[in-house]
Amino acid sequence: MSFRDFRKSRKWLSVEEFRLLVFLLLVVAGLLASNITLARILPGGEWYFLRWTGARVFLVEEIQPPNRIGSESAPRDTQRAFPVGQIEPYSTAVAQRVQELVYGRRAFSSEYAFVLNDPFYIVLLYTPLALIPDFTLARGIWMLLSEAALVGSVLIALNLSEWQPPRWQYISLLGFGLFSYFSLHALVSGTPAIILNFLYLGILLAIRSYSDELAGALLFLVAYQWEVGSLFFLFMIVFILANRRWSVFAGFGMSLFILLVMSFLVYPSWGLPYIRAVLSDWYRGMNLTFSHILSVWVPDPRFSIATIVSLTLGVLVFLEWLGAVHAHFRRIVWTAALSLAATPLMSFAIFPSNHVVLILPLVLILSVVWERWTRSRILMSIFIFGLALLVPFGMYIQSVSEYSPLYLDLLAVLPPIATVIGLYWMRWWVIHSPRTWFDQIGVRR
């Protein structure tokens, strides 16, 4: 028996592969350069600056806050350097740095305070970029990672919907994923919702392929930022328990053990400051909830409209969970999309940048329109796609030109409401996934 020398079987890259690799490197370098340029010009980045600051003050000796775009210099009291050990990630000093960036001053009691409310093991994940002293460079890299996550989210959403759109629609969806209002808003603000959305879809993909340990590990990574995916997380727990997929909990437990041990070894006393930060963030975010917005529109109502809507929607979503746990996988994906769309309406603080998670529901709605409405599917697809793309931009432009808070409130609550309505509009065809003879009558004529 002879063994082949592996050194002789090793192959170098072909000319075509080498050219493709060089092309991809040039594209990535060009995108990074563009993102760094945009980071220097565009205001924002507050959500990423919050995490970057929290991680950096824990790692290095000092941090200088970036000047707010449009101002000549930051206020003199924001130019102080904080030595390591004198400031912690969850302290008000970190929140004040972000407030200076967002408001140009300290936040009023009625304004959102931007308190870091991530568990410390999540903060540790930001440390590689926190080692970069230039926030603009770090923000540009974060934007590049977020753009890759947006493209990946669209691709995974198409995979989960079991739909192969025509090339023009495929390209349009990729463009929508990058250049829709909520995607651009999320990119500019630096929200982690983009990465979380990618992880949500990755969990569904892992569940479908029975990669349970991976699904559990990812599920632990999204077990925070409840205003984005609390209902999705609970649905996954219900699905796992109902189907006895105990391996998911094994992956969850391994991630929990490793990250918690690391975080407590690095910072043993982070638990209590984290709890205080979560409670403070919850209190300061009450003015951003669905209930508060409705109270502005309908002052002094006889009964709480938001409470009734939230309770009714919560019961409906729970019933959908029970109906989906043993159904075909497309209904599971639909229920997960419904959970993501309904979360902002469940008394959590609503941030428009978090609406980037509505990519999956849009793909599902378009896939059903394309599959079921064969006679008018092009027209209906363009109509729905145009509404999702143009209406948010129109409301934003109107809010800026007239300085009307009404349009800002509509940007916060209208997208999840419209998405829930759209998902229930196509619910019949999702539950009865295989095409029936009745569906094909219009095709045979």
C-alpha positions in Angstrom: 0.0 0.0 0.0 1.5 3.3 -1.1 0.8 6.7 0.3 0.7 9.8 -1.9 2.9 12.6 -0.9 0.6 15.4 0.0 3.3 18.0 -0.9 3.0 16.9 -4.5 -0.8 17.1 -4.5 -0.9 20.6 -3.2 -2.2 23.0 -5.9 -1.6 26.7 -6.1 -4.3 29.2 -7.0 -5.2 29.3 -10.7 -4.9 32.6 -12.6 -8.7 33.0 -12.5 -8.9 32.3 -8.8 -6.0 34.7 -8.1 -7.7 37.5 -10.2 -11.0 36.9 -8.3 -9.2 37.1 -5.0 -7.4 40.4 -6.0 -10.7 41.8 -7.2 -12.5 40.9 -3.9 -9.7 42.5 -1.9 -9.9 45.7 -4.0 -13.6 45.8 -3.5 -13.3 45.4 0.2 -10.6 48.0 0.4 -12.7 50.4 -1.7 -15.7 49.9 0.5 -13.7 50.4 3.6 -12.2 53.6 2.2 -15.7 54.9 1.3 -17.0 54.0 4.7 -14.2 55.8 6.5 -14.9 58.9 4.3 -18.6 58.7 5.1 -17.8 58.3 8.8 -15.8 61.5 8.7 -18.7 63.4 7.0 -21.9 62.0 8.3 -23.1 62.7 11.8 -24.3 59.8 13.9 -22.7 56.5 14.9 -24.1 57.0 18.4 -25.1 53.3 19.0 -21.7 52.1 18.0 -19.9 54.9 19.8 -21.8 53.8 23.0 -20.3 50.3 22.8 -16.9 51.4 21.5 -16.6 53.8 24.4 -17.8 51.3 27.0 -15.2 48.7 25.8 -12.4 51.3 25.3 -12.6 52.9 28.8 -12.2 49.4 30.2 -9.2 48.6 28.1 -7.1 51.6 27.7 -5.8 54.5 29.8 -7.8 57.3 28.2 -10.5 58.1 25.7 -11.2 61.3 23.9 -14.8 61.9 22.6 -15.1 62.8 18.9 -16.3 66.2 18.1 -19.9 66.5 17.2 -20.4 66.9 13.4 -21.1 70.5 12.6 -19.5 72.0 15.7 -16.1 73.6 15.8 -15.0 71.7 18.9 -16.5 69.7 21.7 -17.3 71.5 25.0 -14.3 72.0 27.2 -15.5 69.6 29.9 -15.7 66.7 27.3 -12.0 66.9 26.6 -11.0 65.2 29.8 -9.1 61.9 29.6 -10.3 59.2 32.0 -7.6 57.0 33.4 -8.3 53.3 33.6 -10.0 52.3 36.8 -11.7 55.6 37.3 -14.6 54.9 34.9 -16.6 51.7 34.2 -18.5 50.8 31.0 -21.9 51.3 32.7 -21.2 54.6 34.4 -22.9 57.9 33.6 -19.7 59.2 32.3 -19.9 56.9 29.3 -23.5 57.9 28.7 -22.6 61.6 28.9 -19.9 61.1 26.1 -22.6 59.7 23.8 -25.1 62.5 24.8 -22.5 65.1 23.8 -22.2 63.4 20.4 -26.0 63.1 19.9 -27.3 66.3 21.5 -24.2 68.5 21.7 -24.9 68.7 25.4 -26.1 66.6 28.4 -29.5 65.0 27.9 -32.5 66.4 29.6 -34.5 64.2 31.9 -37.1 63.7 29.2 -34.6 62.6 26.6 -33.1 59.3 26.0 -29.9 58.9 28.0 -27.9 56.4 25.9 -26.9 54.2 28.9 -25.0 51.1 28.0 -27.3 48.2 28.7 -25.4 45.3 27.1 -24.1 42.4 29.3 -20.4 42.6 29.8 -19.7 39.5 27.7 -21.2 41.3 24.8 -19.1 44.4 25.5 -16.0 42.2 25.3 -16.9 41.3 21.7 -16.3 45.0 20.8 -12.8 45.0 22.2 -10.9 44.3 18.9 -12.3 47.5 17.4 -12.1 49.3 20.7 -8.3 49.0 20.5 -8.3 51.3 17.5 -7.9 54.8 19.0 -9.5 56.6 16.0 -13.3 56.3 16.3 -13.7 57.2 12.6 -11.6 54.3 11.5 -13.4 51.9 13.9 -16.8 53.2 12.8 -15.8 52.7 9.1 -14.9 49.1 9.8 -18.1 48.5 11.8 -20.1 49.9 8.8 -18.3 47.5 6.5 -19.2 44.5 8.8 -22.8 45.8 9.0 -23.0 46.0 5.2 -21.8 42.5 4.9 -24.4 41.4 7.5 -27.2 43.2 5.5 -26.2 41.4 2.3 -26.0 38.1 4.2 -29.4 38.8 5.8 -31.1 39.2 2.4 -29.4 36.0 1.1 -30.5 34.0 4.1 -34.0 35.4 4.0 -34.3 34.3 0.4 -33.1 30.9 1.4 -35.5 30.6 4.3 -38.4 31.7 2.1 -37.6 28.8 -0.4 -38.1 31.3 -3.2 -35.9 31.9 -6.2 -36.8 35.3 -7.6 -35.9 36.4 -11.1 -32.5 38.1 -11.5 -34.0 41.7 -11.5 -35.8 41.1 -8.3 -32.9 39.4 -6.7 -30.7 42.4 -7.4 -33.5 44.7 -6.3 -33.7 43.0 -2.9 -30.0 43.2 -2.4 -30.1 46.9 -3.2 -33.1 47.3 -0.8 -31.2 45.5 1.9 -28.4 48.1 1.6 -30.2 51.3 0.6 -33.6 51.3 2.1 -34.3 54.0 4.7 -34.1 51.8 7.7 -31.0 50.1 6.4 -29.2 53.4 5.9 -30.5 54.7 9.2 -29.1 51.6 10.9 -25.8 51.9 9.1 -25.4 55.6 10.0 -26.4 55.2 13.6 -24.2 52.1 14.1 -27.0 50.0 15.7 -26.2 46.4 16.6 -29.7 45.4 15.2 -28.1 44.7 11.8 -25.8 42.0 13.3 -28.6 40.7 15.5 -30.9 40.3 12.5 -28.2 38.3 10.8 -27.9 36.1 13.8 -31.7 35.7 14.0 -31.8 34.4 10.5 -28.7 32.3 11.1 -30.6 30.6 14.0 -33.5 29.7 11.7 -31.1 28.4 9.1 -29.3 26.3 11.8 -32.6 25.0 13.1 -33.7 23.9 9.7 -30.4 22.1 9.0 -30.5 20.4 12.5 -27.3 22.2 13.5 -28.7 22.4 17.0 -25.5 23.2 18.9 -24.8 26.1 16.5 -28.4 27.4 16.9 -28.0 27.3 20.7 -24.7 29.2 20.6 -26.2 31.9 18.4 -29.3 32.0 20.5 -27.3 32.9 23.6 -25.6 35.8 21.6 -29.0 37.3 20.9 -30.3 37.0 24.5 -30.2 40.7 25.1 -31.6 43.9 23.4 -35.1 42.7 24.0 -36.7 45.6 22.2 -35.4 44.1 19.0 -36.0 40.3 19.3 -37.7 39.4 22.6 -40.6 37.6 21.0 -38.3 35.9 18.5 -36.2 34.5 21.4 -39.3 33.3 23.3 -40.7 31.6 20.1 -37.4 29.8 19.7 -37.6 28.6 23.3 -41.2 27.4 22.8 -40.2 25.6 19.5 -37.2 23.9 21.1 -39.3 22.7 24.1 -42.2 21.5 22.0 -39.9 19.5 19.6 -37.5 18.4 22.3 -34.4 19.7 20.5 -32.3 19.5 23.6 -29.1 19.8 21.7 -30.0 23.5 21.2 -29.8 24.0 25.0 -26.4 22.2 25.0 -25.0 24.8 22.6 -26.7 27.6 24.6 -25.2 26.3 27.8 -21.7 26.0 26.4 -21.8 29.6 25.1 -23.3 30.8 28.4 -20.6 29.0 30.4 -17.6 30.2 28.3 -18.7 33.8 27.9 -19.8 34.3 31.5 -16.6 32.8 32.9 -14.5 35.0 30.7 -16.6 38.1 31.6 -16.4 37.5 35.3 -12.7 36.8 35.2 -12.1 40.0 33.4 -14.6 42.1 35.4 -15.9 40.3 38.4 -18.3 43.0 39.6 -20.1 43.8 36.4 -23.5 42.3 37.4 -24.8 45.0 39.7 -23.8 48.0 37.5 -25.3 46.2 34.5 -28.7 45.7 36.3 -28.7 49.3 37.3 -28.0 50.4 33.7 -30.8 48.2 32.4 -33.3 49.6 34.8 -32.2 53.2 34.0 -32.4 52.5 30.3 -35.9 51.1 30.7 -37.1 54.1 32.7 -35.6 56.7 30.3 -37.0 54.9 27.3 -40.7 55.1 28.4 -41.2 58.2 26.2 -40.3 56.1 23.1 -42.9 53.4 23.6 -46.0 52.7 21.5 -48.2 53.6 24.4 -46.5 57.1 24.8 -46.9 57.8 21.0 -50.6 56.9 21.1 -51.1 59.1 24.2 -49.8 62.0 22.2 -52.1 61.2 19.3 -55.1 60.5 21.5 -54.7 62.5 24.8 -56.9 61.5 27.8 -58.5 58.3 26.3 -61.2 56.5 28.3 -59.1 53.3 28.1 -55.5 52.5 27.1 -55.6 51.7 23.4 -51.9 50.6 23.4 -52.5 48.2 26.2 -55.4 46.6 24.4 -53.4 46.4 21.2 -50.4 44.9 22.9 -52.4 42.3 24.8 -54.4 41.3 21.8 -51.3 41.1 19.6 -49.5 39.2 22.3 -52.3 36.6 22.5 -52.4 36.2 18.7 -48.6 35.8 18.5 -48.6 33.2 21.3 -51.4 31.2 19.5 -49.3 31.4 16.3 -46.4 29.9 18.2 -48.5 27.0 19.3 -49.7 26.4 15.8 -46.3 26.6 14.2 -44.1 24.4 16.5 -45.1 21.2 14.6 -45.9 22.7 11.2 -43.8 22.8 8.0 -40.8 25.0 8.2 -42.1 27.9 6.1 -44.8 28.5 8.7 -42.1 28.5 11.4 -40.2 31.2 9.4 -43.5 33.2 9.0 -44.1 33.0 12.7 -40.6 34.1 13.5 -41.1 37.1 11.1 -44.3 37.9 12.8 -42.6 37.8 16.2 -39.9 40.3 15.0 -42.6 42.6 13.5 -44.8 42.6 16.6 -42.0 43.2 19.2 -41.9 47.0 18.9 -45.6 47.2 19.7 -45.2 45.3 23.0 -44.4 48.3 25.3 -40.7 48.4 24.4 -38.8 51.5 23.4 -39.1 51.9 19.6 -36.1 53.0 17.6 -36.5 53.3 13.8 -33.1 51.9 13.2 -34.2 48.6 14.7 -36.8 48.2 11.9 -34.0 46.8 9.8 -35.1 43.4 11.1 -38.2 43.7 8.9 -36.2 42.5 5.9 -37.4 38.9 6.4 -41.1 39.7 6.5 -40.8 41.7 3.3 -39.1 38.9 1.5 -41.8 36.4 2.7 -44.6 38.7 1.5 -42.9 39.2 -1.9 -42.3 35.5 -2.2 -46.0 34.6 -1.7 -47.1 37.4 -4.1 -44.8 36.0 -6.7 -45.8 32.4 -6.2 -49.6 32.8 -5.8 -50.5 35.9 -7.9 -49.2 34.6 -11.2 -51.2 36.9 -13.4 -50.3 40.2 -11.7 -47.2 39.2 -9.7 -44.9 41.6 -11.4 -47.2 44.6 -10.9 -48.0 43.7 -7.3 -44.3 43.0 -6.5 -43.3 46.4 -7.8 -46.2 48.0 -5.9 -45.3 46.4 -2.5 -41.5 47.0 -3.1 -42.2 50.6 -4.0 -44.2 51.2 -0.9 -41.6 49.7 1.4 -38.8 51.7 -0.3 -40.4 55.1 -1.0 -42.9 55.7 1.9 -40.2 55.8 4.7 -38.1 58.2 2.7 -41.1 60.4 2.0 -42.1 60.6 5.7 -38.5 61.4 6.7 -38.2 64.2 4.1 -41.6 65.5 5.2 -40.5 65.5 8.9 -37.3 67.4 8.0 -38.9 70.0 5.8 -41.8 70.7 8.2 -40.2 69.7 11.4 -43.2 67.7 12.3 -43.0 65.1 15.1 -46.0 63.3 13.6 -44.0 61.9 10.7 -41.2 60.8 13.1 -43.8 59.0 15.2 -45.2 57.4 12.0 -41.7 56.2 11.1 -41.5 54.5 14.4 -44.9 52.7 14.6 -46.2 52.4 11.0 -43.6 49.9 9.6 -44.3 47.2 12.3 -48.0 47.7 12.0 -48.0 47.5 8.2 -45.7 44.5 8.4 -48.0 42.6 10.8 -51.0 43.4 8.6 -49.1 42.2 5.5 -48.0 39.0 7.2 -51.6 38.2 8.2 -52.8 39.1 4.7 -50.7 36.3 3.3 -51.1 33.9 6.3 -53.5 31.5 4.5 -51.0 30.7 1.7 -48.2 30.2 4.2 -50.2 27.8 6.4 -51.5 25.9 3.3 -48.1 26.0 1.7 -48.6 23.4 -1.2 -50.6 24.9 -4.1 -54.1 23.5 -4.2 -56.4 23.1 -7.3 -58.3 26.3 -6.2 -55.0 28.3 -6.4 -54.4 27.1 -9.9 -57.8 28.1 -11.4 -56.5 31.5 -12.5 -53.5 29.9 -14.1 -55.5 27.4 -16.2 -57.9 30.0 -17.6 
